[in-house]
Amino acid sequence: MKFHFAIFSSCSCWSASFAFAFAFAPPLLGSKSLLLPVLGNHHHRLRSKTSNRITRAYHKETKLRVREPLSAFSINTSKQQSDAFNVNPQQEENKKKNKKCIYLDYNGTTPIDKRVVDAMMPYFTDHFGNPSSAHFYGIIPKESISKARASLLSLLHTDIDIPSNTFTDTSTSTSTLTDDEEEKLRVQQQQSNSIHEQNSIIFTGCGTEADNLAIHLAIQSNLHIKTPHIITSNVEHPAISQYLQALTDDGKISVTYVAVNEQGIVPAQAMIDAINSRPHPSDTVLVTLMLANNESGALQPVKEVSAYCKERSILFHTDAAQAVGKVSVSLDEHGIGDGVDMMTIVGHKFGAPKGVACLYVKPNCLTRGNRVEPRNYMLLGGGQEGGKRAGTENVPYIVALGAAVDIILERDRYGSDLDLDLDLDLQWKKNAQWMETMRHRLKKNLIDGLGEGIVRDNGPFFHRERLPNTLSVGFKAVEAGELLNQIQMQVACSAGSACHASGGELSSVLEAMAVPTEYARGTLRLSTGPATTEQEIDDASAIIVKAVKTQLGMI
């Protein structure tokens, strides 16, 4: 039986990695970590990534149809091509009828900010050069990557001030900047150099790659340990949990999973106890703990645990994909502390496109104590990213990531005349406050419409312990799959309980939280965004309430 596969990758280095893996696949079919260089969501699709670049496993050879080339990616929705591309004609018809589907799945992905699109477009046309090129066409792309790097550092370090409108003027290089602009850029570079972090941002193709890379670097920097030990929680993203499982299956590491409580939070002391309970605590090379859970919205005690890891000289990584733009990720006492060694940031979670992310690696963290500089950084090739991530940089998307950061860090200047150091005017804080207001309104509407006996908020009780925009809500005796089928063309949200629309296994996160089954099976994840309106919340609430009542036979 023969199959055809099309595996989309972010660069030729990944393609070469796959070719090498498959060349050795027959005698090593049991080795997930070899067959699947990047592990995360849907690893059975060969290359894990929830985006337009996930692996496409097409029909068997006997069912393939010969089709004419598609012009400008336009798809003829005839029955033949609808079948071939899995286009449901009824859904297409429903889309026409429901011109406005209310979007409440911001934790899944966010719309790209128009200003971000405007910032990245010139790099598809005018500034298309390879940033590694020494000639004229490589200058602006290279400088723009540096600007994006500086913007990300300003997100993590509040003492770095990035000049306003960094990405608005894309037609000039430093050689044509005004004196004032050159001075701003010089100050920016000095500030960045002052903390020795100019090379601490490694751009990647997705959050999954960044998470995998963090684990890989922790292991590679501790090769003197025969069987490295890693500590994590039992509610991590698959990009962490599946990669750890693959390495464990291959006998390369051992892992301790620390359980969350009923509110979805890992007790800080439980993480610390997991470190101290080891026969040889020095064998623990990494603690990885997400900052915010994508499903429950629970914020984890990253500040406390990372501080302890710093004392014990243990590397600490956090996946902050869901946190950026919603809570502080600054590496100081006002944010998550200075104990974090590595952090994953994902662009499409806060207004940038899918297909770009980064891993922050604190300078010198991989060489402190008995650790040594990793011999490789997973992708080897042209030496881009200072030799830490080979593959020609995706300049438009990296520019977009930097622009998205600049937008959430924008400030109102109304307090400048008073010479006050106010940070309440930061755009992301305003967004967070609005999203929390919309979440409160949504929850109240659902309870008012159905009653407290039917509606269960699965998230943490205290607001400071949860994302401002996330509502994991269970409806008693309701099947989430059926509920989604009823509302999917009117309200865009996710099921928090089932793997498939028809039902199936309960969410591992809800199981870990011991959510009662009668609520877990009927759980939806509703997540608001900066653009969510009161009217949308009221309309979505009414639609959900009606669908729940219909399923329960109340109407």
Buried (B, 14 or more C-beta within 10 A) or exposed (E): EEEEEEBBBBBBBBBBBBEEBBEEEEEEEEBBBBBBBBBBBBBEBBBBBBBEBBBEEEEEEEEEEEEEEEEEEEEEEEEEBBBBEEBEEEEEEBEEEEEEBBBBBBBBBBEBBEBBBBBBBBBEEEBEBBBEEEEEBBBBBBBBBBBBBBBBBBBBBBEBEBBEEBBEEBEEBEEEBEEEBEEBBEEBEEBBEEBEBBEBBBBBBBBBBBBBBBBBBBBBBBEEBEEBBBBBBBBBBBBBBBBBBBBBEBEEBBBBBBEBBEBBBBBBEBBBEBBEEBEEEBBBBBBBBBBBBBBBBBBBBBBBBBBBBBEBEBBBBBBBBBBBBBBBBBBEEEBBBBBBBBBBBBBBBBBBBBBBBBBBBBEEBBEEEEBEEBEEBBBBBBEBBEEBBBBBBBBBBBBBBBBBBBBBBBBEEEBEEEEEEEEEBBBBBBBBEBBBBBBBBBBEBBBEBBEEEBBBBBBBEEEEBBBBBBBBBBBBEBBBBBBBEBBBBBBBBBBBBBEEBEBEEBBBBBBBBEBEEEBBBBBBBBBBBBBBEEEBBBBBBBBBBBBBBEBBEEE
